[in-house]
């Protein structure tokens, strides 16, 4: 899915929403940031396999989409933290509901397989 669909007024709302969280790491980053502001190093430690390059790209896209707020603290060495915006918090709650649905679906599949 292309990034342009995240702002395309001629697509359905579900497509526009999925375009914002498309990718391997964005939903996991939202989940991590839902617990409070984090520094990039903390996010990388919590998500093994996430490279610095991909983290930076994902956070920039999420900031451009209005999901994440980047704050640079005026200390030496520079300290940057990321937190969810109001839109990001709302999306996090919606993803929680989607996660619950996914777990119920997987449990149903497991029961179906074990009954076969």
KEKE-3310 file (N, C-alpha, C; in steps of 0.2 Angstrom, whole numbers, plus 5000, padded with zeros to 4 digits):
npx = (5004:5003:5010:5004:4990:4986:4982:4974:4959:4949:4948:4942:4938:4944:4954:4962:4965:4972:4983:4990:4995:5002:5015:5028:5032:5025:5012:5017:5026:5016:5010:5020:5022:5011:5011:5018:5030:5045:5062:5072:5081:5076:5065:5070:5077:5066:5060:5066:5076:5072:5079:5089:5088:5075:5067:5069:5063:5050:5046:5046:5037:5026:5025:5023:5010:5003:5002:5012:5022:5037:5049:5062:5074:5082:5096:5112:5120:5110:5093:5080:5063:5049:5031:5014:5002:4986:4978:4985:4984:4970:4970:4978:4969:4959:4966:4969:4956:4955:4965:4960:4949:4957:4964:4953:4948:4959:4959:4947:4950:4960:4952:4943:4952:4957:4946:4944)
npy = (4994:5011:5026:5037:5035:5037:5049:5052:5058:5051:5037:5023:5024:5014:5009:5021:5022:5010:5012:5021:5013:5004:4992:4983:4987:4998:4996:4989:4999:5009:5002:5001:5014:5018:5016:5026:5040:5037:5035:5033:5023:5015:5010:5002:4993:4986:4981:4969:4966:4977:4989:5004:5012:5009:5011:5025:5029:5025:5032:5045:5045:5042:5053:5063:5058:5062:5055:5053:5062:5071:5076:5086:5088:5101:5098:5092:5077:5079:5074:5065:5062:5051:5052:5047:5056:5064:5059:5047:5041:5038:5029:5019:5014:5009:4999:4990:4985:4978:4969:4961:4955:4948:4939:4932:4926:4918:4909:4903:4897:4888:4879:4874:4867:4857:4850:4843)
npz = (5000:4996:5003:5000:5000:5013:5015:5005:4999:4992:4995:5004:5022:5029:5021:5021:5035:5037:5029:5036:5047:5040:5037:5045:5058:5064:5071:5082:5087:5091:5101:5110:5113:5119:5132:5137:5135:5125:5122:5107:5108:5118:5112:5102:5110:5115:5104:5097:5082:5075:5065:5067:5056:5050:5061:5063:5050:5051:5063:5058:5048:5055:5063:5053:5050:5060:5072:5081:5093:5093:5104:5107:5120:5128:5133:5136:5132:5118:5120:5114:5114:5111:5109:5110:5100:5103:5092:5090:5102:5101:5090:5095:5105:5097:5090:5100:5102:5090:5091:5101:5094:5085:5093:5098:5086:5083:5093:5091:5078:5083:5091:5082:5074:5083:5086:5074)
capx = (5000:5007:5009:4999:4983:4985:4980:4969:4952:4945:4948:4937:4941:4948:4960:4966:4968:4977:4989:4994:4999:5005:5022:5029:5033:5021:5008:5021:5028:5011:5009:5025:5022:5004:5013:5021:5035:5051:5068:5073:5085:5071:5060:5074:5078:5059:5058:5072:5075:5070:5085:5089:5086:5068:5064:5069:5059:5043:5044:5045:5031:5020:5025:5020:5003:5000:5001:5018:5025:5044:5051:5070:5075:5087:5101:5118:5119:5103:5088:5074:5058:5043:5025:5008:4997:4979:4976:4989:4981:4964:4972:4980:4963:4956:4970:4967:4950:4957:4969:4956:4946:4962:4965:4947:4948:4964:4956:4942:4953:4963:4947:4941:4958:4958:4940:4944)
capy = (5000:5017:5031:5043:5033:5039:5056:5052:5059:5047:5030:5022:5026:5008:5010:5027:5020:5004:5015:5024:5008:4999:4990:4978:4989:5003:4994:4988:5005:5012:4998:5003:5021:5018:5015:5032:5043:5033:5037:5029:5017:5011:5007:4997:4987:4983:4977:4966:4965:4983:4993:5011:5016:5008:5015:5032:5030:5023:5037:5051:5044:5042:5060:5066:5057:5065:5049:5053:5069:5071:5081:5086:5091:5105:5095:5089:5077:5080:5069:5065:5057:5051:5050:5047:5062:5062:5054:5041:5037:5035:5024:5014:5011:5005:4993:4986:4981:4974:4964:4957:4952:4944:4933:4927:4922:4913:4904:4899:4892:4882:4875:4870:4862:4852:4846:4840)
capz = (5000:4996:5008:4998:5002:5020:5014:4999:5001:4988:4997:5010:5028:5032:5018:5024:5042:5036:5026:5042:5051:5036:5039:5050:5065:5066:5076:5088:5090:5094:5107:5115:5115:5123:5139:5139:5131:5125:5118:5102:5111:5122:5107:5099:5114:5116:5098:5093:5075:5072:5064:5068:5050:5049:5067:5061:5045:5054:5067:5054:5044:5060:5065:5048:5050:5066:5077:5086:5094:5094:5108:5108:5126:5128:5137:5132:5125:5116:5122:5110:5116:5106:5113:5105:5100:5104:5087:5091:5108:5099:5086:5100:5108:5091:5089:5106:5100:5084:5094:5105:5089:5082:5098:5098:5080:5083:5098:5087:5074:5087:5093:5076:5072:5088:5085:5068)
cpx = (5004:5005:5004:4992:4982:4982:4975:4962:4947:4945:4944:4941:4946:4954:4965:4969:4973:4984:4993:4998:5002:5012:5022:5030:5029:5016:5011:5024:5022:5009:5014:5024:5015:5006:5017:5027:5041:5056:5069:5076:5081:5067:5064:5075:5071:5057:5064:5071:5074:5077:5084:5086:5078:5065:5063:5064:5051:5041:5042:5039:5025:5020:5021:5012:4999:4999:5006:5020:5032:5046:5059:5071:5081:5092:5107:5120:5112:5099:5082:5069:5052:5037:5019:5004:4990:4976:4979:4986:4974:4965:4974:4974:4959:4960:4970:4961:4951:4961:4965:4952:4951:4963:4959:4946:4953:4962:4951:4945:4956:4958:4944:4946:4958:4952:4940:4948)
cpy = (5006:5022:5036:5041:5035:5046:5057:5052:5054:5039:5029:5023:5020:5008:5015:5025:5015:5007:5019:5019:5003:4998:4985:4981:4994:5001:4992:4994:5009:5008:5000:5010:5022:5018:5022:5034:5038:5036:5031:5022:5012:5007:5001:4991:4983:4979:4975:4965:4972:4987:5000:5014:5015:5011:5022:5034:5030:5029:5043:5050:5044:5049:5064:5064:5059:5060:5050:5060:5068:5077:5081:5091:5095:5103:5093:5083:5077:5073:5070:5060:5057:5049:5050:5054:5059:5057:5047:5037:5034:5029:5018:5010:5006:4999:4988:4982:4976:4968:4959:4952:4946:4938:4929:4923:4917:4907:4900:4894:4886:4877:4871:4865:4856:4847:4842:4833)
cpz = (5000:5001:5006:4999:5009:5020:5008:5001:4997:4989:5003:5016:5031:5028:5020:5031:5041:5033:5031:5046:5047:5037:5045:5057:5068:5072:5083:5091:5094:5101:5112:5118:5119:5130:5142:5134:5131:5121:5113:5104:5114:5117:5104:5103:5115:5110:5094:5086:5071:5071:5065:5062:5049:5055:5065:5055:5047:5058:5063:5051:5049:5063:5060:5047:5056:5072:5083:5087:5096:5098:5109:5115:5125:5133:5133:5136:5124:5117:5118:5113:5111:5111:5108:5106:5102:5099:5088:5097:5105:5095:5090:5103:5103:5090:5094:5104:5095:5086:5097:5100:5086:5087:5098:5092:5080:5088:5095:5082:5077:5089:5087:5073:5077:5088:5079:5068)
residu = (UNK:UNK:UNK:UNK:UNK:UNK:UNK:UNK:UNK:UNK:UNK:UNK:UNK:UNK:UNK:UNK:UNK:UNK:UNK:UNK:UNK:UNK:UNK:UNK:UNK:UNK:UNK:UNK:UNK:UNK:UNK:UNK:UNK:UNK:UNK:UNK:UNK:UNK:UNK:UNK:UNK:UNK:UNK:UNK:UNK:UNK:UNK:UNK:UNK:UNK:UNK:UNK:UNK:UNK:UNK:UNK:UNK:UNK:UNK:UNK:UNK:UNK:UNK:UNK:UNK:UNK:UNK:UNK:UNK:UNK:UNK:UNK:UNK:UNK:UNK:UNK:UNK:UNK:UNK:UNK:UNK:UNK:UNK:UNK:UNK:UNK:UNK:UNK:UNK:UNK:UNK:UNK:UNK:UNK:UNK:UNK:UNK:UNK:UNK:UNK:UNK:UNK:UNK:UNK:UNK:UNK:UNK:UNK:UNK:UNK:UNK:UNK:UNK:UNK:UNK:UNK)
# end
